[in-house]
Amino acid sequence: MQTLKFKTTIKCGGCIATVTPVLDTLKSVEKWEVDTADPDKILTVTAAPELSAGEVISALQTKGYQAESV
């Protein structure tokens, strides 16, 4: 397993509800969470090694959210 971290524009529970369907359908994702209390709104994704950071970023962009690897 690998852990990927992203600075995001996911700000609240409503935002989390919006991205849940796309993050839950990404192959190889074991779990994910967003720390909305952190000023950078850090998304942590635990996934198999074949999942790339680009796939996560692209999935979030389909829902209108920005992310960058940290």
GUTOR-410160 format. One record per residue (C-alpha): residue in three letters; x, y, z. Coordinates in nm, 4 decimals, m for minus. Layout:
N
NODE, ALA, X, Y, Z
...
end
This chain:
70
NODE, MET, 0.0000, 0.0000, 0.0000
NODE, GLN, 0.0982, 0.3594, m0.0573
NODE, THR, m0.0226, 0.6823, 0.0996
NODE, LEU, m0.0839, 0.9838, m0.1242
NODE, LYS, m0.1453, 1.3318, 0.0173
NODE, PHE, m0.2970, 1.6291, m0.1606
NODE, LYS, m0.3676, 1.9932, m0.0826
NODE, THR, m0.7282, 2.0426, m0.1997
NODE, THR, m1.0194, 2.2833, m0.2320
NODE, ILE, m1.2500, 2.0406, m0.0449
NODE, LYS, m1.3814, 2.2633, 0.2353
NODE, CYS, m1.6787, 2.0999, 0.4088
NODE, GLY, m1.9026, 1.7991, 0.4525
NODE, GLY, m2.0997, 1.8933, 0.1421
NODE, CYS, m1.7798, 1.8939, m0.0622
NODE, ILE, m1.6882, 1.5530, 0.0793
NODE, ALA, m2.0303, 1.4205, m0.0201
NODE, THR, m1.9714, 1.5493, m0.3737
NODE, VAL, m1.6326, 1.3787, m0.4183
NODE, THR, m1.7225, 1.0537, m0.2407
NODE, PRO, m1.8658, 0.8800, m0.5502
NODE, VAL, m1.5580, 0.9469, m0.7638
NODE, LEU, m1.3034, 0.8621, m0.4946
NODE, ASP, m1.4902, 0.5470, m0.3950
NODE, THR, m1.4877, 0.4201, m0.7542
NODE, LEU, m1.1152, 0.4693, m0.8143
NODE, LYS, m0.9513, 0.1317, m0.8506
NODE, SER, m0.7063, 0.0316, m0.5806
NODE, VAL, m0.8259, 0.2824, m0.3162
NODE, GLU, m0.8457, 0.1198, 0.0255
NODE, LYS, m0.9497, 0.4318, 0.2173
NODE, TRP, m0.9406, 0.8103, 0.1984
NODE, GLU, m1.0135, 1.1051, 0.4243
NODE, VAL, m1.0034, 1.4833, 0.4136
NODE, ASP, m0.8828, 1.6920, 0.7067
NODE, THR, m1.1127, 1.9936, 0.6687
NODE, ALA, m0.9685, 2.1455, 0.9893
NODE, ASP, m0.6271, 2.1774, 0.8223
NODE, PRO, m0.5864, 2.5099, 0.6357
NODE, ASP, m0.4646, 2.3147, 0.3289
NODE, LYS, m0.7642, 2.0733, 0.3410
NODE, ILE, m0.5360, 1.7700, 0.3143
NODE, LEU, m0.6757, 1.4634, 0.1367
NODE, THR, m0.5005, 1.1406, 0.2374
NODE, VAL, m0.5523, 0.8393, 0.0123
NODE, THR, m0.4345, 0.4889, 0.0996
NODE, ALA, m0.4189, 0.2771, m0.2136
NODE, ALA, m0.2337, 0.0056, m0.4010
NODE, PRO, 0.0892, 0.1172, m0.5718
NODE, GLU, m0.0668, 0.1207, m0.9194
NODE, LEU, m0.2859, 0.4231, m0.8369
NODE, SER, m0.1178, 0.7437, m0.9521
NODE, ALA, m0.1516, 1.0902, m0.8031
NODE, GLY, m0.2696, 1.2090, m1.1439
NODE, GLU, m0.5682, 0.9740, m1.1352
NODE, VAL, m0.6815, 1.1184, m0.8015
NODE, ILE, m0.6318, 1.4764, m0.9205
NODE, SER, m0.8258, 1.4065, m1.2433
NODE, ALA, m1.1109, 1.2426, m1.0511
NODE, LEU, m1.1450, 1.5480, m0.8250
NODE, GLN, m1.1368, 1.7833, m1.1237
NODE, THR, m1.4421, 1.6071, m1.2715
NODE, LYS, m1.6346, 1.7348, m0.9681
NODE, GLY, m1.4866, 2.0852, m0.9813
NODE, TYR, m1.2209, 2.0517, m0.7111
NODE, GLN, m0.8506, 2.1253, m0.7376
NODE, ALA, m0.5726, 1.9192, m0.5819
NODE, GLU, m0.1969, 1.9148, m0.5827
NODE, SER, 0.0387, 1.6559, m0.4396
NODE, VAL, 0.2188, 1.7404, m0.1171
end
